[in-house]
Amino acid sequence: MKIDDLALFVEVADQLSFTEAANNLDLPQSTVSRKIKQIEDTLQSRLFERTSRQIFLTQQGHQFYKHSKAIVEEFRHAQDNLTDFQSEPSGEIHLCMPGFFCEVLSKEFFDDFMRTFPKIRIHIKTLSPTQIEQTNDADLFFYIQPPKNSGMVARRLYTFSRRFYASPDYLAAHGIPNHPLDLVHHNCLRFDSRLVDPSCWHYNEGNDVHCVEVDGTFISESIRSTMQLAAKGHGICYTPQSLTNTLVREGKLICLFDGKYSFEQPYYVMYHSRHHMPKRVRVFLDMLTQYVEQKHDLFDFWIGL
């Protein structure tokens, strides 16, 4: 099996989408699907479960992904060392991101990066989600949805699990919903991130993503305010799991449906092309990816502010 085949498999596993992987690799979707089938045939093992709308790694797929990713990263690292043996990254990186994300990275990451690569200059524009969608003037863009521009490459930077929560008092007074569709009969405390429709609460069922249109007496740009009101019995909130752990332990909130319908919300980093990416951008992206993997809870915290 060639290293290119492993790299293709890793890209599909990262994106969990043949379409996104094909766009990122500059290949037809049919080619990507065929290559994955060939890999599965060679290994005599099913790596992905496929539905009409999504794909998921099987247990064997997870194991193969873990080793393949390490091999691909090591190979690319070896290539970089040969190509850039005598060159130190330098120049300016232009970044475009929401304000909260800049604050996350300002906690530790920028300090570590600038000490590691002192010749790289960083220029950041903090923009609203709408402005991010409309601008092309940056090396890297950070956003909660994949790009509408087909010429952009998207990489999932991290994913957080969103679930439904209510207080014992609220459930005693209004009843316990048995399914997310029952939420239309409840007071839903909505978080307006200005990134997605606050009234569309996504949930997973049968390997597909669905949306229930909810309504309620409270909507806010602070997700923590929805959690606090939910804990006081005013309604149901829809929040990242890591933000509610303390309230759940204290018995102030209950996770509805036993977490069965939780939605995995991705956050993306995007760029114009993987070809001819300047070394200064590549080292930034690599270091950031490692940082996010180590500080996942920090990102969950800030997404909720």
N, C-alpha and C positions, 0 to 999 in steps of 0.2 A: 504494500500500500504506500502511495506517495505522500510526501509531506503536504502537498496541495490538497489532497483528499482529506487529510486530518484537519487542515485549516478550514476547509469548507464545512466539515461536520461541526467544528467548534463554533463557527459563525452561526450556523442554523441553531445550535443548542443555546447560544447566547441570546439570540433574538426570539427563539421559539416561534418562528414565522418563516416559511419558505419565501414569501414575498419580500420581507424586509432583508433577509439574508441575500436574496438575489440582487436587490438594489444595491446593497453594500458591496457586493462582489462584482458588480457590473456584468452579471450573467443572466440569461433568461431563467425564469422560474422553473421551466420544464427541465433545464439542464441541472439545476440544483436538486430537484426532486429525483431525477434519474441517478445522479451521483450518490445521493443518500441511499437509494434502493440498492445500488451496486455495492456500497459499503456494507449494508446489512446482509446482502447475499454472500459477500466474501467472509464476513464474520459468522454467518449462519445464526444471526441473532437480531431480534427486533429492537431497534434503538429508540424509536419514537412511536407513541400512540397518536393516531390521527383522527380528528373529527372534521366536520364540515367547515368549522371556523377556526380551530386551534390545533396545535400539536403540543405534545408533552413528552418529556424524556421518560423512558421506562427505567426500571431498576438497573438493567444491564446498560442502558444508555447513560445513566448517571455515572456508573463506574468507568465506562469507556471515555466519557467526557472529562472526568477528573484527570486521567492519565494523558489523554490527547491534548488537553489544554496546556499541561505542563511541557509536553514535547514541543508543541508549536511555539510556545513562549520562549523556550530555551533555544530553539532553532533561530527565531527572529532575533533573539539577544545576540547569538553568535554572529548573525549577519550584520547587525548594527555595530558590533565590536570591530569587525573587519572593515566595514565601510567608513566608520567614523573614528578609526583608531587614533588619528592624530588631530581630530577636530573637537574642540570643546563647544557645546551649544551656546549660542549667543544670538542677540537680536531681540525684537519686540514681539510679544504675543498679545493679540487683541481678543478679549473675552467678552461675551454678552450673556448676562444672567439676571435673574430676579434678585432683588435686594437681599432677601432672606438667605439666598445661597451664597452670596458674597460674605455675609456675616458668618455663615458656617465655616467657610474656608479661612476667614480671617482669624478664627480661634487658634489654629495651629498650622494649618497646611501652608499658607503663604510664607510664613516664617521659615518653615523647614525647607520649602522649595527654593527660596531665595538664598538661603545659606548653602544649599547643595549646588545651585546653578547661579552664581553671582553675576554672570555676564548676560543673563536673560532679563529683559525689562517686561513688566506686566502692565497692560492698559485695559482697564475694566469699564464697561458700560453697564450700569444697573437699569434695566428697562422693565416695563410692564409686560405681561404675556403677549398682549396684542402687538406691542412694539417689537418684541423679539420675533414674532411671526413675520413682520414686515421688513426686517433689516437683513442685509447680507454682508455687512461690513464687519466681519470678525473671523478669527481663526476657529474658535470653538463657541458653540451655543448650548445653553442648558435649558431644558424645557420638559414639561410633564407629558407631552405627546410627541409621537414621531413626526418628522417634518412633512408638510404638505408639498414641499418642493422635492420632486423626484430626483433632483440632482444632488441632494444632500445624503450623507451617510449618517445613520443613527446607531448609537451603541447604548444598550441599557447600562446605566451607571449603577443604579441600585433599585431595589423593589421593596415596598413596605405593604404589610397586610392590613386591610381596612375591614373592620367588623362593626356589628350593630350592638349598642349597649343601652340599658335602661336601669333605673333604680328599682329595688324591691317594692317600694311604696307605689311607684307608677304602675308596675305590673299588677300589683294587688288591686289597684283601683280600676285599671283599664283592660286587664286581661293580657295573657301572654300570646303574642303572634306565633303561629306555627310555621309560617313561610314568609319570605321577604315581600311577597305580593300583599300580605295582610297589612303591611305598613301604611297602605293608603288609608286605612281606618284609624291611624294613630297620629299624634302630634309629633312631627319630626323636626328636630332642631338642626338647622342646616348651616353648613360651613361654606362660605363663598370664597374660594381661593382665587377667583378671577381667572382660573385656568380651565375649568370645566363647568358644566351646568350643575349648580348646587342642588337642584331638585331631582337630578338623575342619580340614584344610588345604585351602583353596580354590584352584582353578586354573581358567583360562579355556581352553576348547576349542570350536571351532566357533561362536564368538560367544556361548557359554553359559557360565555359572559352575557348576562342579561341586565336590564335596567328597569327599576321600578320608579315611577314618577311619584314623588312624595310632596307633602305640603305641611305647613305648620305655622306656629305663631312667632317663631324666632329664626332670624338669619343673621350671620355675622361673619366678618373676615378673620375672626379669631376662633380657631377650632377648640381652643381650651375653654372658651366661654360656653360652647355647646355642651362640653363634657361636664362643666360645673353645674349648669342648669339641669342636665340629665340626672346628675347625682342628687339633686334636690327634688327630683320627682316631677319635673315639668315636661318630660317627653323622652324621645329616643334620639340618640346621637349616633353618628357614623364616623368612626375615627381609627387611626392607626393603632394596632394592638399594643405596641410598646408604650404609648402615651397613657393607656388606661390600666396598666398592670397594678399600680399602687391602689387606685380606686377599687379595682376588683378584689384585691387582697383584703382591703378594709371592709368589704361587703357593701360598699356604696353603689357599685354598679354590677350588673350581671350581663355576661356576654350572651346574646340571644342566639338561638338555634345551635348552641354548643359550638359556635364557630364554624358550622358546616358550610355556610355560604360565603365565607370571607373572600374578598376581592384583592388580588395582588396588583397593586398600583405601581407601574414602572416610572422611573425618572431617567431622562435621556441626556446624553451629550451628543452633539451633532457637529459635523464638519463637512466641507465641500467635497472632498475626495480623499480616499486612502492612498492614492498614488501621489508621489512626490511631496509627501507631508514633510515640512521642514523638521529638522531634528529637534529644534527648540520646542515645537508643538508636540512632537511625539513623546519626548521625555516628560513634558508636563502631563500629558494624558496618561502615560504609564504610571507616573508617581501618584496622580490623583486616583486612579483606579485602585491601586494598592491601599491608599489612605481610606477610601470609602469602605473597602472590605473590612478594614480594622475598626472603623468608627461608625458602623451602621446605625447604632442607637442615637448618636449625635444628630444624624440627618433626620431620623424620625422625630426627634424632639423639635428641631427647628421648622420642619414642614408644618408643625402644628401651631406655630405662633401666629 
